[in-house]
Amino acid sequence: QVQLVESGGGLVQAGGSLRLTCAASVSILRIDDMGWYRRAPGKQRELVASITSGGSTNYADSVKGRFTISRDNAKNTVYLQMNGLKPEDTAVYYCNSILGFSDYWGQGTQVTISS
């Protein structure tokens, strides 16, 4: 069982930055993949960024060059640094982890970008 707790969301103006934090209840060295997803109003959930246990990263085309995912194994934490935020980045952001055959989700954190 893995519990994930997100924090760091909020309301910022376009062009601003936020850093989301996902704290895991277990050592993330055990976790194969961790990622950030988002769900905007009226849209399906989409992958924003992911990072493997080996540190390989993957980004949605819409956030490449603006968002950076990273992990701190000592703190069992994954971060999503979001720069150059746009109104279309407004969504609830969810942390996800895959451990073995199980999929775990956090409760989500709201990110709202004003134009």
Secondary structure, 3 states (H helix, E strand, C coil): CCCEEEECCEEEECCCCEEEEEEECCCHHHCCEEEEEEECCCCCCEEEEEEECCCCEEECCCCCCCEEEEEEHHHCEEEEEECCCCHHHCEEEEEEEEECCEEEECCCEEEEEEC
